[in-house]
Amino acid sequence: AQTVTQSQPEMSVQEAETVTLSCTYDTSENNYYLFWYKQPPSRQMILVIRQEAYKQQNATENRFSVNFQKAAKSFSLKISDSQLGDTAMYFCAFMKPAVSKSGGSNYKLTFGKGTLLTVNP
Amino acid sequence: ETGVTQSPTHLIKTRGQQVTLRCSSQSGHNTVSWYQQALGQGPQFIFQYYREEENGRGNFPPRFSGLQFPNYSSELNVNALELDDSALYLCASSPGQGREKLFFGSGTQLSVL
């Protein structure tokens, strides 16, 4: 079974600074996807960034970028120019395709326990 | 705004009762997944439906069941509620078989007393 570990229960950063959230995972699969989701107090999970394991290039989305180290099974999230609206729980997640009963594929997300990020003014 | 709505937002039940949670997805979203998020934890996969058939299940007992309807709505049913079922239940939908971006609702907070 896959596991996802986020070793930082809480982090804080000053507005406009840069912060890095850590994530490691364990899998024997070669084909999979990795995600960072943000969960603000509204409780809705919002996709921040997505990385396919077969791509060596690190994904970026505006102020958000990842450092994907496949051999080390590490997937950290860097947030640049932190904003007050970035305050939220951040979850690292792993997804691999699995064969379903119908013969098609299903994809389930395995989440870490999350890191609470607070951006201070 | 993800276009995924869940109802009710909050619910209180007593142990042994049955509960039905509802989710309405965007038109064209053939895949719906349900997740349970206990306090202080990440969400855990319950099951996934694709075109009204269950096509994947996590480590949850049979008293957790679901339905998906042709109008892109779905239900999560839990029988014989236990105290440990208290959690946030999240619904997520996507157009295909889940490889694309998942759109999450804001969840139903279930409290079992």
Interface residues (C-beta under 8 A of the other chain):
Chain A: V4 Y33 S42 R43 Q44 M45 I46 L47 R50 F91 A93 M95 P97 A98 S100 K101 S102 G104 S105 N106 Y107 K108 L109 T110 F111 G112 K113 G114
Chain B: T2 S33 Y35 G40 Q41 G42 P43 Q44 F45 Q48 Y50 E53 E54 N55 G56 G58 L88 L90 A92 Q97 G98 R99 K101 L102 F104 G105 S106 G107 Q109
